[in-house]
Amino acid sequence: MPDLVLRGGRVVDPASGTDHVRDVTVSEGRISSNGASQDAEEIDCRGLVVAPGLVDLHAHLRQPGFEHKETVETGARAAAVGGYTAVAAMANTEPVADNAAVIAEVLAAAARAALCDVFPIGAITKGLQGDVLAEMGEMVDAGVRLFSDDGHPVASARVLRNALTYAKAFPHEVVIADHCEEPTLVRDGQMNEGAVSYALGLAGRPGTAEEIAVARDLAVARLTGGRLHLCHLSTAFAVELVRGAKREGLRVTAEVTPHHLALTDDELVTYDTNLKVNPPLRTAADREALRRAVADGTIDVIATDHAPHAVEEKDAEFDRSPPGTIGLETALAVVLTELVAEGDIDLTRAIELLSTGPARILGAAEHGGPIDAGRPANLVVFDPDLSWTVEPPFASKARNSAFLGRTLRGRVRYTVLRGDLVVEEGKATR
């Protein structure tokens, strides 16, 4: 491939602590400190931001088994259009990603698509059933570094203890990620339990269900010393528990989604099924607590929880519609609009939450920066000021976005994967 020069962009790189205007030259798939060749392709990046490619720690690509919702290829395309060069794909497929064969299938599909790197997440337990540990060893040998039964909280403290202990035994220590929810408190719940759910006549999912599970998980992490990651936290008290655990020195990280940072349960007065997510949208007080936690470092990652569904599934009655929103194509813009423009965090912190932090947890050494000579050229170039309205068609196979019809600020112009322009002028090149 020819050399590439990103000319005159604002380079924001949390890994090296830099934020200044300079050219970035790419040669043979890597950042180069040498001059570009005469046939190099030049891109005028004046007024644009050049940053490490984004990394999503939590996405549902649905393949194998649910290709009517999404495939690895369409999910990878959505990721690339959203500025992601790496995505961790959740294990709740059919068959479940609880063995090396399914992991290999996902990796092969990602290699064919060649749009972003896909890191399959292995199931903690066989079949996501919660009682017997999956074949973690063979999946680690296949490259898995993160395990989760996402959507199925590890209900047994004994099983969680075994998983956290076992995860410490590998040469490359792996991370156990849990969906924190006490299942007996949320059966049939449709939204956050509170004043809005009572007014709408919808069964609630209390924040207490999350908080009980977070407290339990932190206690088990304290017991084992294992690396614990808490998925998509949504309540003020849950992040306060994490804040205390970090002060104590526990090996815990946590994520929050763009939709929980931007929206509240008040939005559900329209019964819009695109706003039905799990965990549910919480109160304004919870949202503000999440924003503070993102700003002060309690939260390590902003993850999309990209959850595509077929149109007919989301068009059902509210209580029959599955929870979930797509998010890969809007995450960066939501963060820029809701957090950076509002002054909650600066741009460097935003990139750290969307790229450098998740890459570190995932063990994705080629992603997240630094943008230094010799490093793989996995980059995103975006216009931080461009306003646009969220509407179909999407690169994703699905259209169930919680931000449909909303105007956001900031849009990806180019995504570079190992020196290859996989997104050009906002469109995937393949």
C-alpha positions in Angstrom: 0.0 0.0 0.0 1.2 3.6 -0.7 2.4 5.8 2.1 -0.2 8.0 3.8 0.3 11.5 5.2 -2.3 13.0 7.6 -1.4 16.6 7.2 -1.9 19.3 9.8 -4.3 17.6 12.2 -4.6 18.1 15.9 -3.0 14.9 17.3 -4.7 13.9 20.6 -2.8 10.9 22.1 -3.5 10.1 25.8 -0.9 7.3 25.8 1.9 9.8 25.2 0.3 12.8 26.8 0.4 14.9 23.6 -2.1 17.3 22.2 -0.7 19.4 19.4 -0.9 20.0 15.6 1.5 17.9 13.5 1.7 15.7 10.5 1.4 11.9 10.9 3.1 9.8 8.3 2.2 6.1 7.7 4.5 3.7 5.9 4.0 0.0 5.5 1.2 0.0 8.0 3.1 1.8 10.7 3.7 5.3 12.0 6.9 6.6 10.4 9.3 9.2 11.4 10.8 9.3 7.9 9.6 11.4 5.0 6.8 10.0 2.9 7.4 8.6 -0.6 6.7 10.6 -3.6 3.5 8.7 -4.4 2.2 9.0 -0.9 -1.5 9.8 -0.4 -2.0 13.1 1.5 -5.1 14.0 3.5 -5.7 17.5 4.6 -6.5 17.2 8.3 -6.6 20.9 9.2 -9.4 21.4 11.7 -9.7 17.7 12.3 -8.5 15.5 15.2 -6.2 12.6 14.7 -6.3 10.1 17.6 -5.7 6.4 18.3 -8.4 4.2 16.8 -11.3 3.7 19.2 -11.6 0.4 21.1 -15.0 -1.0 22.2 -14.9 -3.4 25.1 -18.5 -4.4 24.8 -20.4 -5.2 21.6 -22.8 -7.8 20.4 -22.0 -8.9 16.8 -24.5 -11.7 17.0 -22.6 -14.2 14.8 -22.9 -17.1 14.9 -26.6 -17.8 15.3 -28.3 -14.4 15.0 -27.2 -13.2 11.6 -30.7 -11.7 11.0 -29.7 -9.1 13.6 -26.1 -8.5 12.7 -23.0 -10.3 11.4 -19.4 -9.9 12.2 -18.9 -8.1 8.8 -21.8 -5.6 9.3 -20.8 -5.0 12.9 -17.2 -4.5 11.9 -18.3 -2.1 9.2 -20.4 -0.1 11.8 -17.4 -0.1 14.1 -15.1 1.3 11.4 -17.5 4.0 10.4 -17.7 4.9 14.1 -13.9 5.2 14.3 -13.2 1.9 16.0 -10.2 -0.2 15.0 -10.9 -2.9 17.6 -14.1 -4.3 19.1 -14.6 -7.0 21.7 -17.5 -9.3 20.7 -19.7 -10.7 23.5 -20.1 -14.4 23.9 -24.0 -14.7 23.8 -24.1 -16.2 20.4 -25.6 -19.5 19.2 -23.7 -21.7 19.8 -22.3 -19.8 22.7 -18.6 -18.7 22.4 -17.6 -21.1 25.2 -15.0 -23.0 23.3 -12.1 -22.5 20.9 -14.0 -23.6 17.8 -16.6 -20.7 18.1 -13.8 -18.3 18.9 -12.0 -19.4 15.7 -15.2 -18.9 13.7 -15.6 -15.3 14.9 -11.9 -14.5 14.2 -12.2 -16.0 10.7 -15.2 -13.9 9.9 -13.4 -10.8 11.1 -10.4 -11.5 9.0 -12.5 -11.8 5.9 -14.2 -8.5 6.6 -10.8 -6.8 7.3 -12.6 -3.7 8.6 -11.5 -3.7 12.3 -9.9 -6.1 14.7 -12.4 -8.3 16.5 -11.5 -9.7 19.9 -13.9 -12.5 20.8 -15.0 -12.5 24.5 -15.2 -16.0 25.9 -18.1 -17.2 28.1 -17.3 -17.7 31.7 -19.6 -20.7 32.0 -20.6 -23.4 29.6 -23.7 -22.3 27.7 -24.0 -19.2 29.8 -25.7 -21.5 32.3 -23.8 -20.2 35.3 -22.9 -23.5 36.9 -19.8 -25.0 35.2 -16.8 -23.0 34.0 -16.2 -23.0 30.3 -13.0 -24.2 28.7 -11.2 -21.0 29.5 -7.7 -22.5 29.0 -8.3 -23.5 25.3 -9.9 -20.1 24.7 -6.9 -18.3 26.2 -4.7 -20.3 23.8 -7.0 -19.1 21.0 -6.3 -15.5 22.0 -9.2 -14.6 24.4 -8.2 -12.1 27.1 -11.7 -11.2 28.4 -14.4 -13.5 29.7 -18.1 -12.6 30.3 -21.5 -14.2 30.5 -22.9 -10.8 29.7 -26.7 -10.6 29.9 -26.4 -13.6 32.3 -24.9 -12.4 35.6 -22.8 -15.0 37.3 -25.4 -15.8 40.0 -23.2 -18.2 42.0 -20.5 -16.5 44.1 -18.7 -19.8 44.2 -18.5 -19.9 40.3 -17.3 -16.3 40.2 -14.7 -17.0 42.8 -13.4 -20.0 40.8 -13.4 -17.9 37.6 -11.4 -15.0 39.2 -9.0 -17.4 40.7 -8.5 -19.5 37.5 -8.0 -16.3 35.5 -4.9 -15.5 37.5 -3.1 -18.7 36.5 -2.5 -17.9 32.8 0.8 -16.4 31.6 -1.2 -13.5 30.2 -3.6 -12.9 33.1 -7.1 -12.5 31.8 -10.1 -10.4 33.0 -13.5 -11.5 34.2 -16.3 -9.1 33.3 -19.7 -9.4 34.9 -23.2 -8.1 34.1 -24.2 -6.9 37.6 -27.8 -7.6 38.3 -29.5 -9.6 41.0 -31.8 -11.7 38.8 -34.5 -12.3 41.4 -35.2 -8.6 41.6 -35.6 -7.8 37.9 -37.9 -10.6 36.5 -40.4 -9.1 34.1 -39.0 -5.6 34.7 -39.2 -3.3 31.6 -37.5 0.0 32.8 -36.0 1.6 35.8 -38.2 1.2 38.9 -39.3 4.6 40.1 -41.7 7.5 39.6 -41.7 7.2 35.8 -42.3 3.4 35.8 -45.2 3.9 38.2 -46.8 6.6 36.1 -46.4 4.6 32.9 -47.7 1.4 34.4 -44.5 -0.6 33.5 -42.8 -3.2 35.7 -39.6 -1.9 37.1 -36.0 -3.0 37.4 -34.7 -1.4 40.6 -31.2 0.0 40.8 -30.8 -2.0 44.0 -30.5 -5.1 41.8 -27.3 -3.7 40.3 -25.9 -2.5 43.5 -26.3 -5.8 45.3 -24.5 -7.6 42.5 -21.7 -4.9 42.4 -21.2 -5.3 46.2 -21.1 -9.1 45.9 -18.6 -9.0 43.0 -16.3 -6.6 44.8 -16.3 -8.8 47.8 -15.3 -11.8 45.8 -12.6 -9.8 44.0 -11.3 -8.8 47.4 -11.2 -12.5 48.4 -9.4 -13.7 45.3 -7.3 -10.8 44.1 -8.5 -11.5 40.6 -9.0 -8.9 37.9 -12.7 -7.9 37.8 -14.4 -5.7 35.2 -17.9 -4.4 35.8 -20.1 -4.0 32.7 -22.3 -1.0 31.9 -22.9 0.4 35.4 -25.9 2.7 35.7 -26.6 3.8 39.2 -25.0 6.4 41.5 -24.5 4.0 44.4 -22.9 1.4 42.1 -20.2 3.8 41.1 -19.7 4.9 44.7 -19.0 1.2 45.5 -16.4 1.1 42.8 -14.9 4.4 43.9 -14.4 2.9 47.4 -13.0 -0.4 46.0 -10.4 1.5 44.0 -9.4 3.5 47.0 -8.9 0.2 48.8 -6.7 -1.1 46.0 -8.9 -3.8 44.5 -8.1 -4.8 40.9 -11.4 -3.6 39.5 -12.3 -1.6 36.4 -15.7 -0.4 35.2 -17.5 0.8 32.2 -20.5 3.0 31.3 -22.4 3.4 28.1 -23.0 6.6 26.1 -26.7 6.2 26.4 -26.6 6.0 30.2 -24.4 9.2 30.2 -26.9 11.0 27.9 -30.4 9.9 28.6 -32.8 9.2 31.6 -35.9 7.3 32.3 -37.9 10.4 31.6 -37.4 9.8 27.9 -39.6 6.7 28.1 -42.9 8.6 28.3 -43.2 8.0 24.6 -42.9 4.2 25.0 -40.1 4.3 22.4 -38.7 0.7 22.3 -35.4 2.1 21.0 -34.9 3.5 24.5 -35.5 0.1 26.2 -32.1 -1.1 27.3 -30.6 -3.3 29.9 -29.6 -2.0 32.4 -32.4 0.5 32.0 -32.0 4.2 31.7 -32.0 5.6 35.2 -32.8 8.9 36.8 -31.2 12.3 36.2 -29.3 12.0 39.5 -27.9 8.7 38.4 -26.8 10.2 35.1 -25.0 13.0 36.8 -23.2 10.6 39.2 -22.0 8.6 36.1 -20.7 11.8 34.5 -18.8 12.7 37.7 -17.4 9.1 37.8 -16.2 9.4 34.2 -14.5 12.7 35.0 -12.7 11.6 38.2 -11.4 8.3 36.9 -13.8 6.0 38.8 -15.1 4.8 35.4 -12.3 3.5 33.2 -14.1 2.9 29.9 -17.0 4.2 27.8 -18.3 1.1 26.0 -21.2 0.9 23.5 -23.0 -2.2 24.5 -23.9 -2.3 20.8 -27.0 -4.5 20.7 -28.6 -4.8 17.3 -32.1 -6.3 16.8 -34.2 -7.0 13.7 -36.7 -4.2 12.8 -39.7 -6.4 13.6 -38.4 -7.3 17.0 -38.0 -3.7 18.1 -41.4 -2.7 16.5 -43.3 -4.9 18.9 -45.2 -3.8 22.0 -42.9 -2.3 24.7 -43.1 -5.3 27.1 -42.4 -7.7 24.2 -39.6 -5.8 22.6 -36.0 -7.0 23.4 -33.7 -4.5 25.2 -30.8 -2.9 23.4 -29.6 -0.1 21.2 -27.0 0.0 18.5 -24.1 2.4 19.4 -20.9 1.9 17.4 -21.7 4.6 14.9 -22.8 7.2 17.4 -20.6 6.7 20.5 -17.9 9.2 19.7 -20.4 11.9 18.7 -22.5 11.3 21.9 -19.4 11.7 24.1 -18.3 14.8 22.2 -21.8 16.3 22.4 -22.8 15.4 25.9 -19.5 15.4 27.8 -16.8 17.3 26.0 -19.0 20.2 24.7 -20.6 20.5 28.1 -17.3 20.7 29.9 -17.5 17.5 31.9 -14.3 16.2 30.4 -11.7 17.3 27.9 -10.9 15.7 24.6 -7.9 13.9 25.9 -9.9 12.2 28.6 -12.6 11.3 26.1 -10.1 9.5 23.9 -8.6 7.8 26.9 -12.1 6.4 27.8 -12.9 5.4 24.3 -9.5 4.1 23.2 -6.5 3.9 25.4 -8.3 2.6 28.5 -10.3 -0.2 26.9 -7.2 -1.2 24.8 -5.2 -1.6 28.1 -7.9 -3.8 29.7 -8.4 -5.9 26.6 -4.7 -6.4 26.2 -5.0 -5.0 22.6 -1.4 -3.9 22.4 -1.6 -2.6 18.9 -4.4 -0.3 19.7 -5.0 2.8 21.9 -1.8 4.5 21.0 0.8 5.9 21.4 1.0 7.5 18.0 4.8 7.0 17.9 7.2 5.9 15.2 7.1 2.1 14.7 3.7 1.7 16.2 0.9 0.1 14.1 -1.1 2.8 12.3 -4.5 2.2 13.9 -6.1 5.7 13.8 -9.3 7.7 13.7 -9.6 11.1 12.1 -12.7 13.1 13.0 -14.3 16.5 12.7 -15.1 17.6 16.3 -17.5 20.3 15.2 -19.6 18.8 12.4 -23.3 18.5 13.4 -25.4 15.7 12.0 -28.7 14.0 12.6 -28.9 10.3 13.5 -31.0 8.5 11.0 -30.9 5.4 8.9 -29.4 3.9 6.8 -26.7 2.7 9.1 -23.6 0.6 8.4 -25.0 -1.8 11.0 -27.6 -4.2 9.8 -29.9 -2.8 12.5 -31.5 0.6 13.0 -32.5 0.4 16.7 -30.6 3.5 17.9 -31.6 5.3 21.1 -30.4 8.5 19.4 -32.6 8.4 16.3 -33.6 11.9 15.2 -31.2 13.6 17.5 -28.6 16.1 16.4 -25.0 15.3 17.5 -21.7 17.1 17.2 -18.6 15.4 15.8 -18.3 12.8 13.1 -15.6 10.4 11.8 -14.0 11.2 8.5 -11.3 8.5 8.2 -10.5 5.3 10.0 -7.1 3.7 9.4 -6.4 0.1 10.2 -2.7 -0.8 10.0 -2.2 1.9 7.4 -5.3 0.9 5.3 -8.0 3.5 4.9 -11.0 1.4 5.8 -13.2 4.5 6.1 -12.9 7.5 3.8 -15.0 10.6 4.0 -17.2 8.8 6.5 -17.9 5.8 4.3 -16.5 2.3 4.5 -14.2 1.5 1.6 -15.2 -2.1 1.4 
